[in-house]
């Protein structure tokens, strides 16, 4: 039998200052290891960002990052579900037509990507969640497998944007996650494809 404790990060494990009592955690974690209890971090954030919270422990902790699309154990990627490139292209073509769109971040297996033309607010938003981040001239130039697409829009229009994406991509199903995030998952190609489009306020 595998015994484990899994936790989200933002608003759960982390306090309002985006930190935690490290001395207390080290004491608890040592007892967990003695009892062979696995510690699992599950979050929508990037792996590089998550493991930075646990220096020296990345090879011991399991990380479920990018809302489940990337799973790491012993500091190695052990499973990844990516979005087919044609689907990424079609989604981006639609979202760039949105007047309410403020920013887009692509989350890949090797890095996250923003446009060189990104606004300061967009850069700040991306850097908060992605520690490995590259700027590109255009998204089609990205040579990486994409696991998630993130959109920055006004909170007032996130419902209508979600509806627009769901209408354009009938296999998509939106759900609420947190106070200001709405992932959109899609299933296609006879298997589950994890594609999440995040609408941040």
C-alpha positions in Angstrom: 0.0 0.0 0.0 1.2 3.5 -0.9 0.7 6.2 1.7 0.8 9.7 0.6 -0.2 13.3 1.4 -1.0 15.6 -1.5 -1.5 19.3 -1.4 -2.2 22.2 -3.7 0.0 25.2 -3.3 -1.6 28.7 -3.8 -4.2 29.3 -1.1 -3.6 25.9 0.5 0.0 25.0 1.4 1.3 28.6 0.9 0.2 31.5 3.0 -0.8 34.9 1.7 2.8 35.9 1.4 3.4 32.9 -1.0 5.6 31.2 1.6 5.3 28.6 4.4 6.9 27.8 7.7 10.0 25.9 6.4 11.3 24.8 9.8 8.0 23.3 10.8 7.6 21.6 7.4 11.1 20.1 7.7 10.2 18.6 11.0 6.9 17.2 9.7 8.5 16.0 6.5 11.2 14.1 8.4 8.5 12.2 10.3 6.7 11.5 7.0 9.9 10.0 5.5 10.4 7.9 8.7 6.9 6.5 8.2 7.4 6.0 4.4 4.7 8.6 3.6 5.1 10.2 0.1 4.7 13.9 -0.2 3.0 15.1 -3.5 2.7 18.7 -4.7 -0.2 19.2 -7.1 -0.7 22.6 -8.8 -1.4 24.5 -11.9 2.0 26.1 -11.8 5.1 25.2 -13.6 7.4 22.5 -12.2 10.4 24.8 -12.0 8.4 27.2 -9.9 7.1 24.5 -7.6 10.4 22.8 -6.9 11.9 26.2 -6.0 9.8 26.1 -2.9 11.5 22.8 -1.7 15.3 23.2 -2.2 17.2 20.0 -1.8 14.0 17.9 -1.9 13.1 17.9 -5.6 14.4 14.4 -6.0 12.3 13.1 -3.1 8.9 14.9 -3.7 6.5 14.0 -6.5 5.2 17.0 -8.4 1.9 17.1 -10.4 2.4 20.4 -12.3 0.5 22.3 -15.0 -2.8 21.1 -13.7 -1.9 17.4 -14.2 -0.4 17.6 -17.6 3.2 17.2 -16.4 4.2 14.8 -13.6 7.7 14.7 -12.1 9.2 12.2 -9.7 12.9 12.0 -8.6 13.4 15.3 -10.4 12.5 13.6 -13.7 9.5 14.0 -16.0 7.6 10.7 -15.9 4.4 11.5 -17.7 3.2 14.3 -19.9 0.0 15.0 -21.8 0.3 17.6 -24.5 -2.0 19.3 -27.0 -1.7 18.4 -30.6 -0.1 21.2 -32.5 -3.0 21.7 -34.9 -5.3 22.2 -31.9 -2.9 24.7 -30.4 -2.8 26.6 -33.7 -6.6 26.7 -34.0 -7.1 27.8 -30.4 -4.6 30.6 -30.8 -6.1 31.7 -34.0 -9.4 32.2 -32.2 -8.2 33.7 -29.0 -6.2 36.4 -30.8 -9.5 37.6 -32.3 -10.8 38.4 -28.8 -10.9 42.1 -28.1 -10.7 41.4 -24.4 -7.4 39.4 -24.7 -4.6 41.0 -22.8 -1.9 38.2 -22.7 -1.2 34.6 -23.8 1.4 32.2 -22.3 2.1 28.8 -23.7 3.3 26.2 -21.3 5.6 23.6 -22.8 7.6 20.7 -21.6 10.9 22.6 -21.8 9.8 26.1 -21.0 6.9 28.5 -21.0 6.6 31.1 -23.8 5.4 34.6 -24.2 5.6 37.0 -27.1 8.3 39.7 -27.3 5.5 42.1 -27.7 3.9 41.2 -24.4 2.8 44.0 -22.1 4.5 44.7 -18.8 1.4 43.3 -17.0 1.5 40.2 -19.2 5.2 39.7 -18.4 4.5 40.1 -14.7 1.7 37.6 -14.7 3.8 35.0 -16.6 6.8 35.4 -14.4 4.7 34.9 -11.3 3.9 31.4 -12.3 6.7 30.4 -14.7 10.3 30.5 -13.6 11.5 29.0 -16.9 10.2 31.5 -19.5 11.3 32.5 -23.0 10.2 35.4 -25.2 9.5 34.5 -28.8 8.7 36.7 -31.9 5.8 34.5 -32.8 4.2 31.4 -31.3 4.5 29.2 -34.4 8.2 29.5 -34.0 8.0 27.6 -30.7 9.7 24.2 -31.0 8.2 22.5 -28.0 5.3 20.3 -27.0 2.6 22.5 -25.4 0.6 21.2 -22.4 -1.4 24.3 -21.5 -2.5 27.7 -23.0 -3.0 30.6 -20.6 -5.1 33.7 -21.4 -5.1 36.9 -19.5 -8.5 38.7 -19.8 -10.7 41.0 -17.8 -12.6 39.2 -15.1 -15.9 40.7 -16.3 -15.6 38.8 -19.6 -14.1 35.5 -18.6 -17.4 33.7 -18.7 -18.2 34.9 -22.2 -14.6 34.0 -23.4 -15.0 30.5 -22.0 -18.4 30.2 -23.8 -16.8 31.4 -27.0 -14.0 28.8 -26.8 -16.4 26.0 -25.9 -18.7 26.9 -28.8 -15.7 27.0 -31.2 -14.3 23.7 -29.8 -17.4 21.5 -28.9 -15.3 18.9 -27.2 -14.1 21.5 -24.6 -15.6 21.5 -21.1 -14.9 24.4 -18.7 -14.8 24.2 -15.0 -14.2 26.6 -12.1 -10.8 26.4 -10.4 -10.0 28.9 -7.7 -11.3 32.4 -7.5 -10.1 33.8 -10.8 -9.1 30.8 -13.0 -11.3 28.8 -15.4 -9.5 25.9 -17.1 -11.0 24.5 -20.4 -10.2 20.9 -21.0 -10.8 19.1 -24.3 -11.0 15.5 -25.3 -10.3 14.5 -28.8 -8.4 12.2 -31.2 -9.9 9.1 -29.4 -8.0 9.8 -26.2 -7.9 12.4 -23.5 -6.0 15.5 -24.5 -5.3 17.8 -21.6 -5.6 21.3 -22.9 -6.4 24.0 -20.4 -7.0 27.6 -21.3 -6.8 29.7 -18.2 -8.6 33.0 -17.9 -7.1 35.1 -15.2 -8.6 38.3 -13.9 
